[in-house]
Amino acid sequence: MEGGNQSVVSEFMLLGLTNSKNLQVLLFVIFFILYLLILFGNIVILVLITTDPHLHSPMYFLLANMSFVDLCLSSNTTPKMISDFLKEYKTISFAGCIFQIFFSHCVGAVEMVLLVVMAYDSYVAICKPLHYFTIMNLKRCTGLVLISWTTGLIHGISYLAVILQLPFCGPKEVDSFFCDMPLVIKLACIDYHDLNTLIHADCGIVAVTCFILLLISYTYILITVGQSSKSGVSKALSTCSAHITVVMIFFLP
């Protein structure tokens, strides 16, 4: 690695989800429909929040940003995966593979931080309702979103800096339908075990930090809710239930 990236590999071969042609056609239809639904749902959310003045509040501002992030994340690998179902040879250029790694980790980190920001928004709305619009003003909301994207960019660039220094000179089959960092570094012409440990540690630090901040936010919310009336408890839980569901889906797998 002393001379930087000495790769002689210009493209990678993606092994995909299955070798069965019939199953690939079925998966093409399923994932194509699901992707269209994701696109449609998120675009509708963005259009409604942008055009309806009644939805110009901090909560919906953050929700619109989350929808945009979801669009970016799903569009990073899904279109390529769908088109590959109809191809016999599933290849991706070296540059395309590197971009997938960078973008997936960048936007993935943005989404994690945005979940924390939305939890903070719920905390302010429930625990400090009288000061909600003062605390969660447009300037602060915009700043929190910028912090999310800055964190994601730093996280993605750290992966980019590592992958660009690796020499790829031999095998080029990626055992997946997209370029994932742990799978790609296995193809490098070096001993990758220590590097793999560092990569998992880096990703783990971001995920665990966000998860701890989420726990803190919801602990404060539960304490405040516990001191409220029955109607207050019901309203608070209905406000947070959707966000808690998203958090559980994101972190539990």
C-alpha positions in Angstrom: 0.0 0.0 0.0 3.0 2.3 0.1 2.5 3.5 -3.5 -1.2 4.2 -3.0 -3.8 2.3 -5.1 -2.0 -0.1 -7.5 -5.3 -1.7 -8.7 -5.3 -3.4 -12.0 -9.0 -4.2 -11.6 -11.3 -2.0 -13.8 -14.6 -3.6 -12.9 -16.1 -6.1 -10.4 -18.5 -9.0 -11.0 -21.6 -9.0 -8.8 -22.9 -12.5 -8.1 -26.4 -11.2 -7.3 -29.1 -12.8 -5.2 -29.7 -16.0 -7.3 -28.6 -17.8 -10.4 -32.1 -19.0 -11.3 -33.4 -17.1 -14.4 -37.0 -17.7 -13.5 -36.5 -16.4 -9.9 -34.6 -13.4 -11.3 -37.6 -12.4 -13.4 -39.9 -12.8 -10.4 -37.5 -10.7 -8.2 -37.3 -8.1 -11.0 -41.0 -7.6 -10.9 -41.2 -7.6 -7.1 -38.3 -5.1 -6.5 -39.4 -2.9 -9.4 -42.8 -2.5 -7.9 -41.4 -1.9 -4.4 -39.0 0.7 -5.7 -41.7 2.5 -7.5 -43.8 2.6 -4.3 -40.8 3.9 -2.4 -40.2 6.6 -5.0 -43.9 7.5 -5.1 -44.4 7.6 -1.4 -41.4 9.7 -0.6 -42.0 12.1 -3.5 -45.6 12.6 -2.4 -44.4 13.4 1.2 -41.9 15.9 -0.2 -44.5 17.6 -2.4 -47.1 17.8 0.3 -44.8 19.2 2.9 -43.3 21.7 0.4 -46.6 23.0 -1.0 -48.9 22.9 2.1 -48.3 25.9 4.4 -50.0 24.0 7.3 -47.1 21.5 7.2 -44.4 24.1 7.5 -43.4 23.1 11.0 -40.2 21.7 12.5 -41.5 18.1 12.6 -42.5 18.1 9.0 -39.3 19.8 7.9 -37.3 17.0 9.5 -39.7 14.4 8.0 -39.2 15.9 4.5 -35.4 15.6 5.0 -35.8 12.0 6.1 -37.9 11.3 3.0 -35.2 12.8 0.8 -32.5 10.7 2.6 -34.6 7.6 2.1 -34.9 8.4 -1.6 -31.1 8.8 -1.9 -30.4 5.6 0.1 -32.8 3.4 -1.9 -31.7 4.8 -5.2 -28.0 4.1 -4.6 -28.1 0.3 -5.2 -31.7 -0.6 -6.1 -31.9 0.6 -9.8 -28.6 -1.3 -10.5 -29.9 -4.4 -8.7 -33.2 -4.3 -10.7 -31.5 -3.9 -14.0 -29.0 -6.7 -13.2 -31.9 -9.2 -12.8 -32.2 -9.0 -16.6 -28.5 -9.4 -17.3 -26.4 -12.5 -17.6 -23.2 -10.8 -16.6 -23.6 -8.4 -13.7 -20.6 -6.1 -13.7 -20.0 -2.7 -12.1 -17.1 -0.4 -12.8 -14.4 0.2 -10.2 -15.5 3.8 -9.9 -19.2 2.8 -9.7 -18.3 0.3 -6.9 -16.4 2.9 -4.9 -19.2 5.4 -5.3 -21.7 2.8 -4.0 -19.6 2.2 -0.9 -19.1 5.9 -0.2 -22.7 6.9 -0.8 -24.3 4.1 1.1 -22.2 4.8 4.2 -22.5 8.5 3.9 -26.3 8.5 3.5 -26.7 5.7 6.1 -24.9 7.8 8.7 -27.0 10.9 7.7 -30.2 8.8 8.4 -28.9 7.6 11.8 -28.2 11.2 12.9 -31.5 12.4 11.5 -33.3 9.8 13.6 -31.5 11.3 16.7 -32.5 14.8 15.6 -36.2 13.7 15.2 -36.0 12.2 18.7 -34.8 15.5 20.0 -37.7 17.2 18.3 -40.1 14.8 20.0 -38.4 15.5 23.3 -38.8 19.3 23.0 -42.4 18.9 21.8 -43.4 16.8 24.8 -41.1 18.0 27.5 -41.0 21.7 26.7 -44.2 22.3 24.7 -44.4 26.0 25.5 -40.9 26.7 24.2 -41.1 24.3 21.2 -41.2 26.8 18.4 -38.6 29.0 20.1 -36.2 26.1 20.4 -36.9 24.3 17.2 -36.8 27.4 14.9 -35.9 27.2 11.3 -32.3 28.2 11.9 -31.8 25.4 14.4 -33.6 22.8 12.4 -31.4 23.7 9.3 -28.3 23.6 11.5 -29.2 20.1 12.8 -29.8 18.8 9.3 -26.5 20.3 8.1 -24.8 18.5 11.1 -26.4 15.3 9.9 -25.0 15.7 6.4 -21.6 16.8 7.7 -21.4 13.7 9.9 -22.4 11.5 7.0 -19.9 13.1 4.6 -17.0 12.6 7.2 -18.1 9.0 7.7 -18.3 8.3 3.9 -15.0 10.1 3.2 -13.2 8.0 5.8 -14.3 4.8 4.0 -13.4 6.4 0.6 -9.9 7.2 1.9 -9.4 3.6 2.9 -10.8 1.9 -0.2 -8.8 4.1 -2.6 -5.6 3.0 -1.0 -6.2 -0.7 -1.4 -4.5 -2.6 -4.2 -6.9 -4.8 -6.2 -4.9 -7.2 -8.5 -6.7 -10.5 -8.6 -10.2 -11.8 -7.7 -13.1 -9.5 -8.6 -16.3 -11.4 -7.7 -18.4 -9.6 -5.1 -20.7 -12.1 -3.4 -23.7 -9.7 -3.3 -25.9 -7.6 -5.5 -24.0 -4.4 -4.6 -20.6 -3.3 -3.4 -20.4 -3.6 0.3 -17.2 -2.5 2.1 -16.5 -5.8 4.0 -17.0 -7.8 0.8 -14.9 -5.6 -1.4 -11.9 -5.4 0.9 -11.7 -9.2 0.9 -10.7 -8.9 -2.8 -7.7 -6.6 -2.0 -4.2 -8.1 -2.3 -3.4 -7.6 1.4 -4.2 -9.1 4.7 -7.6 -7.5 5.3 -8.5 -8.9 8.8 -7.2 -6.0 10.9 -8.7 -3.5 8.4 -12.0 -5.2 8.6 -12.0 -4.9 12.4 -11.3 -1.2 12.2 -14.1 -0.7 9.7 -16.6 -2.5 11.9 -15.4 -0.4 14.9 -15.8 2.8 12.9 -19.4 1.9 11.9 -20.2 0.6 15.3 -19.1 3.9 17.0 -21.5 5.9 14.8 -24.4 3.4 15.4 -23.9 3.0 19.1 -23.5 6.8 19.7 -26.8 7.5 17.8 -28.5 4.7 19.7 -27.4 5.9 23.1 -28.6 9.5 22.2 -32.0 8.0 21.1 -32.3 6.1 24.4 -31.5 9.3 26.4 -34.1 11.3 24.4 -36.9 8.7 24.9 -35.9 8.1 28.6 -36.6 11.8 29.2 -39.8 11.6 27.2 -41.0 8.6 29.2 -40.2 10.3 32.5 -42.1 13.4 31.5 -45.0 11.3 30.2 -45.2 9.4 33.4 -45.8 12.6 35.3 -48.6 13.7 32.9 -52.3 13.0 32.9 -53.8 9.9 31.1 -54.7 12.0 28.0 -51.2 13.5 27.9 -49.7 10.0 28.0 -52.0 8.9 25.1 -51.1 12.0 23.0 -47.4 11.6 23.7 -47.3 8.0 22.8 -49.3 8.6 19.6 -46.8 11.3 18.6 -43.7 9.1 19.2 -45.0 5.7 18.1 -44.2 6.1 14.4 -40.7 7.3 15.1 -40.0 4.5 17.6 -41.2 2.0 15.0 -38.7 3.4 12.5 -35.9 3.4 15.0 -36.6 -0.3 15.9 -36.7 -1.3 12.2 -33.4 0.6 11.6 -31.4 -0.7 14.5 -32.8 -4.1 15.5 -31.7 -6.1 12.3 
